[in-house]
Amino acid sequence: MAVFDTTRTAYGTVGLFGRVSAAVNSVIGTIAAWNDARVTRNALAKLTDRELEDIGLVRGDIDDVAEGRRPF
């Protein structure tokens, strides 16, 4: 007798739990990236102009570095 199992999802598909988990992970990742940028921005802002110059930056570069738009 053949049996067709309808309780399992097909391989490669993601069920409701997988989609919710992915959404939560995305939110957590976004918050972590925001916090990393905030910490970097605050640390660089505390440096003097001379210290920034020593590492090849000017004050206007801080936001770009913090957001990852400029490799550091």
PyMOL Python script that loads the backbone (N, CA, C, O; Angstrom):
from pymol import cmd

cmd.read_pdbstr("""\
ATOM      1  N   MET A   1       0.839  -1.164   0.000  1.00  0.00           N
ATOM      2  CA  MET A   1       0.000   0.000   0.000  1.00  0.00           C
ATOM      3  C   MET A   1       0.900   1.248   0.000  1.00  0.00           C
ATOM      4  O   MET A   1       1.841   1.330   0.789  1.00  0.00           O
ATOM      5  N   ALA A   2       0.619   2.197  -0.861  1.00  0.00           N
ATOM      6  CA  ALA A   2       1.392   3.428  -0.963  1.00  0.00           C
ATOM      7  C   ALA A   2       0.830   4.471  -0.010  1.00  0.00           C
ATOM      8  O   ALA A   2      -0.379   4.573   0.202  1.00  0.00           O
ATOM      9  N   VAL A   3       1.747   5.238   0.553  1.00  0.00           N
ATOM     10  CA  VAL A   3       1.343   6.286   1.486  1.00  0.00           C
ATOM     11  C   VAL A   3       1.915   7.603   0.996  1.00  0.00           C
ATOM     12  O   VAL A   3       3.082   7.667   0.608  1.00  0.00           O
ATOM     13  N   PHE A   4       1.122   8.635   1.008  1.00  0.00           N
ATOM     14  CA  PHE A   4       1.568   9.964   0.613  1.00  0.00           C
ATOM     15  C   PHE A   4       1.541  10.839   1.857  1.00  0.00           C
ATOM     16  O   PHE A   4       0.475  11.094   2.417  1.00  0.00           O
ATOM     17  N   ASP A   5       2.706  11.296   2.288  1.00  0.00           N
ATOM     18  CA  ASP A   5       2.823  12.085   3.511  1.00  0.00           C
ATOM     19  C   ASP A   5       2.588  13.556   3.195  1.00  0.00           C
ATOM     20  O   ASP A   5       3.376  14.163   2.471  1.00  0.00           O
ATOM     21  N   THR A   6       1.527  14.131   3.722  1.00  0.00           N
ATOM     22  CA  THR A   6       1.214  15.535   3.461  1.00  0.00           C
ATOM     23  C   THR A   6       1.586  16.432   4.633  1.00  0.00           C
ATOM     24  O   THR A   6       1.322  17.633   4.591  1.00  0.00           O
ATOM     25  N   THR A   7       2.193  15.877   5.678  1.00  0.00           N
ATOM     26  CA  THR A   7       2.523  16.690   6.844  1.00  0.00           C
ATOM     27  C   THR A   7       3.879  17.352   6.729  1.00  0.00           C
ATOM     28  O   THR A   7       4.179  18.253   7.512  1.00  0.00           O
ATOM     29  N   ARG A   8       4.696  16.951   5.800  1.00  0.00           N
ATOM     30  CA  ARG A   8       6.029  17.539   5.643  1.00  0.00           C
ATOM     31  C   ARG A   8       6.024  18.547   4.511  1.00  0.00           C
ATOM     32  O   ARG A   8       5.311  18.391   3.519  1.00  0.00           O
ATOM     33  N   THR A   9       6.823  19.572   4.675  1.00  0.00           N
ATOM     34  CA  THR A   9       6.976  20.523   3.581  1.00  0.00           C
ATOM     35  C   THR A   9       8.013  19.968   2.614  1.00  0.00           C
ATOM     36  O   THR A   9       8.845  19.141   2.989  1.00  0.00           O
ATOM     37  N   ALA A  10       7.958  20.415   1.404  1.00  0.00           N
ATOM     38  CA  ALA A  10       8.910  19.947   0.396  1.00  0.00           C
ATOM     39  C   ALA A  10      10.307  20.437   0.753  1.00  0.00           C
ATOM     40  O   ALA A  10      10.470  21.473   1.397  1.00  0.00           O
ATOM     41  N   TYR A  11      11.289  19.695   0.336  1.00  0.00           N
ATOM     42  CA  TYR A  11      12.663  20.103   0.600  1.00  0.00           C
ATOM     43  C   TYR A  11      12.942  21.436  -0.073  1.00  0.00           C
ATOM     44  O   TYR A  11      12.547  21.661  -1.217  1.00  0.00           O
ATOM     45  N   GLY A  12      13.624  22.314   0.645  1.00  0.00           N
ATOM     46  CA  GLY A  12      13.971  23.615   0.097  1.00  0.00           C
ATOM     47  C   GLY A  12      12.944  24.691   0.393  1.00  0.00           C
ATOM     48  O   GLY A  12      13.197  25.871   0.147  1.00  0.00           O
ATOM     49  N   THR A  13      11.787  24.303   0.918  1.00  0.00           N
ATOM     50  CA  THR A  13      10.809  25.326   1.281  1.00  0.00           C
ATOM     51  C   THR A  13      10.955  25.650   2.753  1.00  0.00           C
ATOM     52  O   THR A  13      11.478  24.857   3.535  1.00  0.00           O
ATOM     53  N   VAL A  14      10.492  26.812   3.107  1.00  0.00           N
ATOM     54  CA  VAL A  14      10.588  27.260   4.490  1.00  0.00           C
ATOM     55  C   VAL A  14       9.176  27.438   5.022  1.00  0.00           C
ATOM     56  O   VAL A  14       8.356  28.124   4.411  1.00  0.00           O
ATOM     57  N   GLY A  15       8.901  26.831   6.142  1.00  0.00           N
ATOM     58  CA  GLY A  15       7.585  26.952   6.745  1.00  0.00           C
ATOM     59  C   GLY A  15       7.426  28.259   7.483  1.00  0.00           C
ATOM     60  O   GLY A  15       8.285  29.139   7.421  1.00  0.00           O
ATOM     61  N   LEU A  16       6.322  28.369   8.175  1.00  0.00           N
ATOM     62  CA  LEU A  16       6.016  29.586   8.915  1.00  0.00           C
ATOM     63  C   LEU A  16       7.085  29.883   9.958  1.00  0.00           C
ATOM     64  O   LEU A  16       7.511  31.029  10.099  1.00  0.00           O
ATOM     65  N   PHE A  17       7.520  28.864  10.687  1.00  0.00           N
ATOM     66  CA  PHE A  17       8.548  29.074  11.707  1.00  0.00           C
ATOM     67  C   PHE A  17       9.836  29.591  11.075  1.00  0.00           C
ATOM     68  O   PHE A  17      10.491  30.464  11.645  1.00  0.00           O
ATOM     69  N   GLY A  18      10.207  29.076   9.920  1.00  0.00           N
ATOM     70  CA  GLY A  18      11.415  29.528   9.232  1.00  0.00           C
ATOM     71  C   GLY A  18      11.321  30.983   8.801  1.00  0.00           C
ATOM     72  O   GLY A  18      12.293  31.733   8.893  1.00  0.00           O
ATOM     73  N   ARG A  19      10.142  31.377   8.330  1.00  0.00           N
ATOM     74  CA  ARG A  19       9.957  32.770   7.902  1.00  0.00           C
ATOM     75  C   ARG A  19       9.976  33.721   9.093  1.00  0.00           C
ATOM     76  O   ARG A  19      10.558  34.802   9.013  1.00  0.00           O
ATOM     77  N   VAL A  20       9.351  33.330  10.184  1.00  0.00           N
ATOM     78  CA  VAL A  20       9.354  34.165  11.391  1.00  0.00           C
ATOM     79  C   VAL A  20      10.771  34.266  11.936  1.00  0.00           C
ATOM     80  O   VAL A  20      11.219  35.345  12.324  1.00  0.00           O
ATOM     81  N   SER A  21      11.473  33.140  11.962  1.00  0.00           N
ATOM     82  CA  SER A  21      12.851  33.125  12.436  1.00  0.00           C
ATOM     83  C   SER A  21      13.735  34.020  11.570  1.00  0.00           C
ATOM     84  O   SER A  21      14.576  34.747  12.098  1.00  0.00           O
ATOM     85  N   ALA A  22      13.560  33.978  10.272  1.00  0.00           N
ATOM     86  CA  ALA A  22      14.344  34.825   9.370  1.00  0.00           C
ATOM     87  C   ALA A  22      14.046  36.303   9.608  1.00  0.00           C
ATOM     88  O   ALA A  22      14.953  37.134   9.565  1.00  0.00           O
ATOM     89  N   ALA A  23      12.780  36.632   9.860  1.00  0.00           N
ATOM     90  CA  ALA A  23      12.412  38.028  10.119  1.00  0.00           C
ATOM     91  C   ALA A  23      13.027  38.516  11.425  1.00  0.00           C
ATOM     92  O   ALA A  23      13.541  39.632  11.496  1.00  0.00           O
ATOM     93  N   VAL A  24      12.972  37.676  12.459  1.00  0.00           N
ATOM     94  CA  VAL A  24      13.567  38.053  13.752  1.00  0.00           C
ATOM     95  C   VAL A  24      15.075  38.225  13.605  1.00  0.00           C
ATOM     96  O   VAL A  24      15.651  39.179  14.128  1.00  0.00           O
ATOM     97  N   ASN A  25      15.710  37.301  12.892  1.00  0.00           N
ATOM     98  CA  ASN A  25      17.156  37.407  12.675  1.00  0.00           C
ATOM     99  C   ASN A  25      17.513  38.660  11.898  1.00  0.00           C
ATOM    100  O   ASN A  25      18.539  39.285  12.165  1.00  0.00           O
ATOM    101  N   SER A  26      16.683  39.032  10.945  1.00  0.00           N
ATOM    102  CA  SER A  26      16.925  40.241  10.165  1.00  0.00           C
ATOM    103  C   SER A  26      16.842  41.485  11.059  1.00  0.00           C
ATOM    104  O   SER A  26      17.674  42.386  10.949  1.00  0.00           O
ATOM    105  N   VAL A  27      15.855  41.532  11.927  1.00  0.00           N
ATOM    106  CA  VAL A  27      15.704  42.669  12.844  1.00  0.00           C
ATOM    107  C   VAL A  27      16.891  42.735  13.798  1.00  0.00           C
ATOM    108  O   VAL A  27      17.438  43.811  14.040  1.00  0.00           O
ATOM    109  N   ILE A  28      17.285  41.594  14.336  1.00  0.00           N
ATOM    110  CA  ILE A  28      18.424  41.560  15.257  1.00  0.00           C
ATOM    111  C   ILE A  28      19.699  42.001  14.538  1.00  0.00           C
ATOM    112  O   ILE A  28      20.501  42.745  15.101  1.00  0.00           O
ATOM    113  N   GLY A  29      19.888  41.552  13.310  1.00  0.00           N
ATOM    114  CA  GLY A  29      21.058  41.952  12.532  1.00  0.00           C
ATOM    115  C   GLY A  29      21.082  43.445  12.256  1.00  0.00           C
ATOM    116  O   GLY A  29      22.135  44.080  12.317  1.00  0.00           O
ATOM    117  N   THR A  30      19.921  43.999  11.954  1.00  0.00           N
ATOM    118  CA  THR A  30      19.826  45.435  11.695  1.00  0.00           C
ATOM    119  C   THR A  30      20.158  46.241  12.945  1.00  0.00           C
ATOM    120  O   THR A  30      20.866  47.245  12.876  1.00  0.00           O
ATOM    121  N   ILE A  31      19.642  45.795  14.087  1.00  0.00           N
ATOM    122  CA  ILE A  31      19.928  46.491  15.346  1.00  0.00           C
ATOM    123  C   ILE A  31      21.406  46.383  15.696  1.00  0.00           C
ATOM    124  O   ILE A  31      22.008  47.354  16.153  1.00  0.00           O
ATOM    125  N   ALA A  32      21.995  45.203  15.482  1.00  0.00           N
ATOM    126  CA  ALA A  32      23.420  45.018  15.786  1.00  0.00           C
ATOM    127  C   ALA A  32      24.286  45.900  14.888  1.00  0.00           C
ATOM    128  O   ALA A  32      25.263  46.488  15.352  1.00  0.00           O
ATOM    129  N   ALA A  33      23.932  45.996  13.604  1.00  0.00           N
ATOM    130  CA  ALA A  33      24.693  46.845  12.678  1.00  0.00           C
ATOM    131  C   ALA A  33      24.570  48.314  13.068  1.00  0.00           C
ATOM    132  O   ALA A  33      25.549  49.059  13.015  1.00  0.00           O
ATOM    133  N   TRP A  34      23.367  48.729  13.458  1.00  0.00           N
ATOM    134  CA  TRP A  34      23.169  50.108  13.894  1.00  0.00           C
ATOM    135  C   TRP A  34      24.011  50.403  15.129  1.00  0.00           C
ATOM    136  O   TRP A  34      24.641  51.457  15.220  1.00  0.00           O
ATOM    137  N   ASN A  35      24.022  49.470  16.080  1.00  0.00           N
ATOM    138  CA  ASN A  35      24.785  49.684  17.311  1.00  0.00           C
ATOM    139  C   ASN A  35      26.289  49.722  17.023  1.00  0.00           C
ATOM    140  O   ASN A  35      27.005  50.542  17.599  1.00  0.00           O
ATOM    141  N   ASP A  36      26.770  48.854  16.149  1.00  0.00           N
ATOM    142  CA  ASP A  36      28.188  48.872  15.783  1.00  0.00           C
ATOM    143  C   ASP A  36      28.574  50.217  15.164  1.00  0.00           C
ATOM    144  O   ASP A  36      29.622  50.778  15.482  1.00  0.00           O
ATOM    145  N   ALA A  37      27.722  50.725  14.283  1.00  0.00           N
ATOM    146  CA  ALA A  37      27.995  52.022  13.652  1.00  0.00           C
ATOM    147  C   ALA A  37      27.989  53.133  14.695  1.00  0.00           C
ATOM    148  O   ALA A  37      28.820  54.039  14.640  1.00  0.00           O
ATOM    149  N   ARG A  38      27.060  53.070  15.641  1.00  0.00           N
ATOM    150  CA  ARG A  38      26.968  54.076  16.698  1.00  0.00           C
ATOM    151  C   ARG A  38      28.224  54.078  17.560  1.00  0.00           C
ATOM    152  O   ARG A  38      28.770  55.137  17.869  1.00  0.00           O
ATOM    153  N   VAL A  39      28.679  52.889  17.946  1.00  0.00           N
ATOM    154  CA  VAL A  39      29.874  52.776  18.791  1.00  0.00           C
ATOM    155  C   VAL A  39      31.100  53.290  18.039  1.00  0.00           C
ATOM    156  O   VAL A  39      31.923  54.011  18.604  1.00  0.00           O
ATOM    157  N   THR A  40      31.218  52.917  16.760  1.00  0.00           N
ATOM    158  CA  THR A  40      32.346  53.380  15.950  1.00  0.00           C
ATOM    159  C   THR A  40      32.326  54.889  15.802  1.00  0.00           C
ATOM    160  O   THR A  40      33.355  55.550  15.940  1.00  0.00           O
ATOM    161  N   ARG A  41      31.141  55.433  15.517  1.00  0.00           N
ATOM    162  CA  ARG A  41      31.005  56.884  15.351  1.00  0.00           C
ATOM    163  C   ARG A  41      31.401  57.614  16.637  1.00  0.00           C
ATOM    164  O   ARG A  41      32.108  58.621  16.588  1.00  0.00           O
ATOM    165  N   ASN A  42      30.950  57.112  17.773  1.00  0.00           N
ATOM    166  CA  ASN A  42      31.280  57.760  19.050  1.00  0.00           C
ATOM    167  C   ASN A  42      32.772  57.667  19.359  1.00  0.00           C
ATOM    168  O   ASN A  42      33.363  58.627  19.855  1.00  0.00           O
ATOM    169  N   ALA A  43      33.377  56.533  19.074  1.00  0.00           N
ATOM    170  CA  ALA A  43      34.811  56.371  19.349  1.00  0.00           C
ATOM    171  C   ALA A  43      35.643  57.302  18.474  1.00  0.00           C
ATOM    172  O   ALA A  43      36.586  57.931  18.954  1.00  0.00           O
ATOM    173  N   LEU A  44      35.294  57.391  17.193  1.00  0.00           N
ATOM    174  CA  LEU A  44      36.045  58.277  16.300  1.00  0.00           C
ATOM    175  C   LEU A  44      35.804  59.742  16.625  1.00  0.00           C
ATOM    176  O   LEU A  44      36.711  60.562  16.478  1.00  0.00           O
ATOM    177  N   ALA A  45      34.613  60.082  17.060  1.00  0.00           N
ATOM    178  CA  ALA A  45      34.300  61.477  17.395  1.00  0.00           C
ATOM    179  C   ALA A  45      35.091  61.951  18.602  1.00  0.00           C
ATOM    180  O   ALA A  45      35.349  63.147  18.742  1.00  0.00           O
ATOM    181  N   LYS A  46      35.479  61.028  19.479  1.00  0.00           N
ATOM    182  CA  LYS A  46      36.258  61.408  20.663  1.00  0.00           C
ATOM    183  C   LYS A  46      37.719  61.691  20.349  1.00  0.00           C
ATOM    184  O   LYS A  46      38.425  62.283  21.166  1.00  0.00           O
ATOM    185  N   LEU A  47      38.183  61.271  19.166  1.00  0.00           N
ATOM    186  CA  LEU A  47      39.579  61.507  18.797  1.00  0.00           C
ATOM    187  C   LEU A  47      39.783  62.969  18.416  1.00  0.00           C
ATOM    188  O   LEU A  47      38.863  63.636  17.942  1.00  0.00           O
ATOM    189  N   THR A  48      40.999  63.451  18.630  1.00  0.00           N
ATOM    190  CA  THR A  48      41.335  64.809  18.207  1.00  0.00           C
ATOM    191  C   THR A  48      41.571  64.807  16.704  1.00  0.00           C
ATOM    192  O   THR A  48      41.711  63.751  16.088  1.00  0.00           O
ATOM    193  N   ASP A  49      41.613  66.004  16.118  1.00  0.00           N
ATOM    194  CA  ASP A  49      41.885  66.111  14.683  1.00  0.00           C
ATOM    195  C   ASP A  49      43.254  65.517  14.354  1.00  0.00           C
ATOM    196  O   ASP A  49      43.429  64.893  13.308  1.00  0.00           O
ATOM    197  N   ARG A  50      44.196  65.709  15.227  1.00  0.00           N
ATOM    198  CA  ARG A  50      45.553  65.172  15.021  1.00  0.00           C
ATOM    199  C   ARG A  50      45.531  63.635  15.004  1.00  0.00           C
ATOM    200  O   ARG A  50      46.168  63.013  14.154  1.00  0.00           O
ATOM    201  N   GLU A  51      44.805  63.037  15.935  1.00  0.00           N
ATOM    202  CA  GLU A  51      44.708  61.576  15.989  1.00  0.00           C
ATOM    203  C   GLU A  51      43.988  61.021  14.762  1.00  0.00           C
ATOM    204  O   GLU A  51      44.373  59.979  14.230  1.00  0.00           O
ATOM    205  N   LEU A  52      42.947  61.715  14.314  1.00  0.00           N
ATOM    206  CA  LEU A  52      42.257  61.297  13.092  1.00  0.00           C
ATOM    207  C   LEU A  52      43.193  61.375  11.889  1.00  0.00           C
ATOM    208  O   LEU A  52      43.198  60.486  11.037  1.00  0.00           O
ATOM    209  N   GLU A  53      43.979  62.437  11.827  1.00  0.00           N
ATOM    210  CA  GLU A  53      44.932  62.596  10.729  1.00  0.00           C
ATOM    211  C   GLU A  53      45.963  61.471  10.733  1.00  0.00           C
ATOM    212  O   GLU A  53      46.381  61.007   9.673  1.00  0.00           O
ATOM    213  N   ASP A  54      46.370  61.036  11.912  1.00  0.00           N
ATOM    214  CA  ASP A  54      47.341  59.942  12.018  1.00  0.00           C
ATOM    215  C   ASP A  54      46.813  58.640  11.413  1.00  0.00           C
ATOM    216  O   ASP A  54      47.591  57.831  10.906  1.00  0.00           O
ATOM    217  N   ILE A  55      45.515  58.440  11.465  1.00  0.00           N
ATOM    218  CA  ILE A  55      44.952  57.211  10.878  1.00  0.00           C
ATOM    219  C   ILE A  55      44.354  57.467   9.493  1.00  0.00           C
ATOM    220  O   ILE A  55      43.666  56.613   8.934  1.00  0.00           O
ATOM    221  N   GLY A  56      44.626  58.643   8.956  1.00  0.00           N
ATOM    222  CA  GLY A  56      44.237  58.939   7.579  1.00  0.00           C
ATOM    223  C   GLY A  56      42.800  59.377   7.404  1.00  0.00           C
ATOM    224  O   GLY A  56      42.213  59.166   6.343  1.00  0.00           O
ATOM    225  N   LEU A  57      42.225  59.980   8.425  1.00  0.00           N
ATOM    226  CA  LEU A  57      40.842  60.433   8.348  1.00  0.00           C
ATOM    227  C   LEU A  57      40.743  61.914   8.679  1.00  0.00           C
ATOM    228  O   LEU A  57      41.626  62.501   9.303  1.00  0.00           O
ATOM    229  N   VAL A  58      39.641  62.488   8.239  1.00  0.00           N
ATOM    230  CA  VAL A  58      39.256  63.824   8.678  1.00  0.00           C
ATOM    231  C   VAL A  58      37.874  63.684   9.313  1.00  0.00           C
ATOM    232  O   VAL A  58      37.213  62.658   9.147  1.00  0.00           O
ATOM    233  N   ARG A  59      37.442  64.703  10.032  1.00  0.00           N
ATOM    234  CA  ARG A  59      36.180  64.610  10.744  1.00  0.00           C
ATOM    235  C   ARG A  59      34.999  64.268   9.824  1.00  0.00           C
ATOM    236  O   ARG A  59      34.060  63.591  10.241  1.00  0.00           O
ATOM    237  N   GLY A  60      35.051  64.728   8.603  1.00  0.00           N
ATOM    238  CA  GLY A  60      33.969  64.448   7.653  1.00  0.00           C
ATOM    239  C   GLY A  60      33.882  62.994   7.218  1.00  0.00           C
ATOM    240  O   GLY A  60      32.870  62.581   6.653  1.00  0.00           O
ATOM    241  N   ASP A  61      34.923  62.210   7.470  1.00  0.00           N
ATOM    242  CA  ASP A  61      34.926  60.796   7.094  1.00  0.00           C
ATOM    243  C   ASP A  61      34.287  59.892   8.134  1.00  0.00           C
ATOM    244  O   ASP A  61      34.055  58.714   7.865  1.00  0.00           O
ATOM    245  N   ILE A  62      33.999  60.417   9.308  1.00  0.00           N
ATOM    246  CA  ILE A  62      33.526  59.569  10.412  1.00  0.00           C
ATOM    247  C   ILE A  62      32.237  58.828  10.062  1.00  0.00           C
ATOM    248  O   ILE A  62      32.131  57.626  10.306  1.00  0.00           O
ATOM    249  N   ASP A  63      31.270  59.524   9.501  1.00  0.00           N
ATOM    250  CA  ASP A  63      30.005  58.858   9.161  1.00  0.00           C
ATOM    251  C   ASP A  63      30.196  57.784   8.105  1.00  0.00           C
ATOM    252  O   ASP A  63      29.593  56.714   8.191  1.00  0.00           O
ATOM    253  N   ASP A  64      31.035  58.059   7.102  1.00  0.00           N
ATOM    254  CA  ASP A  64      31.281  57.061   6.057  1.00  0.00           C
ATOM    255  C   ASP A  64      31.940  55.816   6.627  1.00  0.00           C
ATOM    256  O   ASP A  64      31.572  54.700   6.261  1.00  0.00           O
ATOM    257  N   VAL A  65      32.899  55.988   7.511  1.00  0.00           N
ATOM    258  CA  VAL A  65      33.586  54.848   8.125  1.00  0.00           C
ATOM    259  C   VAL A  65      32.617  54.071   9.008  1.00  0.00           C
ATOM    260  O   VAL A  65      32.601  52.841   8.977  1.00  0.00           O
ATOM    261  N   ALA A  66      31.815  54.774   9.790  1.00  0.00           N
ATOM    262  CA  ALA A  66      30.882  54.126  10.705  1.00  0.00           C
ATOM    263  C   ALA A  66      29.831  53.314   9.960  1.00  0.00           C
ATOM    264  O   ALA A  66      29.418  52.254  10.429  1.00  0.00           O
ATOM    265  N   GLU A  67      29.399  53.798   8.815  1.00  0.00           N
ATOM    266  CA  GLU A  67      28.375  53.103   8.033  1.00  0.00           C
ATOM    267  C   GLU A  67      28.981  52.056   7.082  1.00  0.00           C
ATOM    268  O   GLU A  67      28.250  51.348   6.390  1.00  0.00           O
ATOM    269  N   GLY A  68      30.292  51.965   7.053  1.00  0.00           N
ATOM    270  CA  GLY A  68      30.935  50.971   6.206  1.00  0.00           C
ATOM    271  C   GLY A  68      31.017  51.358   4.743  1.00  0.00           C
ATOM    272  O   GLY A  68      31.271  50.507   3.891  1.00  0.00           O
ATOM    273  N   ARG A  69      30.808  52.619   4.443  1.00  0.00           N
ATOM    274  CA  ARG A  69      30.889  53.070   3.043  1.00  0.00           C
ATOM    275  C   ARG A  69      32.306  53.344   2.617  1.00  0.00           C
ATOM    276  O   ARG A  69      32.577  53.521   1.429  1.00  0.00           O
ATOM    277  N   ARG A  70      33.223  53.382   3.578  1.00  0.00           N
ATOM    278  CA  ARG A  70      34.626  53.602   3.275  1.00  0.00           C
ATOM    279  C   ARG A  70      35.437  52.548   4.022  1.00  0.00           C
ATOM    280  O   ARG A  70      35.383  52.473   5.250  1.00  0.00           O
ATOM    281  N   PRO A  71      36.180  51.744   3.288  1.00  0.00           N
ATOM    282  CA  PRO A  71      36.967  50.719   3.982  1.00  0.00           C
ATOM    283  C   PRO A  71      37.991  51.356   4.897  1.00  0.00           C
ATOM    284  O   PRO A  71      38.610  52.362   4.550  1.00  0.00           O
ATOM    285  N   PHE A  72      38.162  50.773   6.048  1.00  0.00           N
ATOM    286  CA  PHE A  72      39.064  51.344   7.039  1.00  0.00           C
ATOM    287  C   PHE A  72      40.139  50.351   7.356  1.00  0.00           C
ATOM    288  O   PHE A  72      41.014  50.628   8.175  1.00  0.00           O
TER     289      PHE A  72
END
""", "prot")
cmd.dss("prot")
cmd.show_as("cartoon", "prot")
cmd.util.cbc("prot")
cmd.orient("prot")
